[in-house]
């Protein structure tokens, strides 16, 4: 408030308050317009997508959203949190399982390592997948660092530590990530501790690029840092929070005004009798009245009372739906999956949206997560195991099995798969893999089950194994006319 407004406030506080409110509103509008006009400008005032420095990274619009803002959104906004959890459920699920195509000794060593993969000794390999992918979805990138722990005999010493972008250490006048002349990373520097007061805080840890996986989704050639999937839609999610908060405040204000008294001409100037009076709270020079439970109060002759009638909010549902349609779509998740609202779908529309979402998840799994993260970790495992003499060869193949997508109509899908198998347009191995199962393990398990059933003289409905020692099909002594044991 300037000197002029302070002088006005001496004679008319209300006018001074209105002046200050108007000034704040004008400043806010100017601030918004300034941000809009400079949205794509760098520090020199030049639009960053017009800069031609020879580096592709400089031609990409700079990140406009701080990762802390996104983390706060994921921690406080239920819809954004649901979108992230939906992506994790479908990308990772209970883990992308790796099955080595190698001798039994290698397979057993891998199974033991999976349980001891975490450098922090908190998670197994599948838990680390969930942590790494979740960090990548929120921050846009994560760093998977190779560490070594030789404290356990018979366990491959390679350990995995997942770090976020805040752990990069650009201090001491050096770059946090160093690149060679071809734009390939050669070295990474990380903070030794998250605690700035730690005794090791000033000693960064350096890792060769061969020991670090920088996991992010490259959207443009030459991109060097990741961008969160929530960056384009964070404003949409924030609009939902602001709208709901404003509507809740409005409803609370409405509920505070229970009744309005219109005094009669005879009662003007007299003490208002309704409720408990107050010497401190007044509106328009009239005391604010209060209601108490069970209160019975007589009015002056001619006084009128009008009770408050709060109106229901009819637009909030439609507003939320329109905003969330854009927010979930921008994050790559169907509206129904991101919100749990299935009120406006039928079987066909839900299935069509689900198939598109499955294809999106498959792209991330097979084009980014498996080749960019899991295959490199498998290579670390083989390298360490070979150098320590635990395995005989340096290289073995491995098959990765992502989590299966649940069938919407299992009977229809099973019939379709059966027809396609009969036509020879697909294979049993491929269909079993699509269900999230390993073909070799599954057929071995089925064979073991059949042997066990034959030993017990049992045959379950739907199996094609004859019951050794059991009653023959078509026997007059059979209780069921199809040769199976009757359930009655």
Helices and strands as residue ranges (DSSP letters): H 3-11, H 13-37, G 48-50, G 56-59, H 67-76, H 78-91, E 97-101, H 104-115, H 125-139, E 141-148, E 158-163, G 165-167, E 177-179, E 185-190, E 205-208, G 209-211, E 212-216, H 234-256, E 259-262, E 282-283, E 286-287, E 304-307, H 316-330, H 335-339, H 347-364, I 365-374, H 375-387, E 397-401, H 410-423, H 428-434, H 439-456
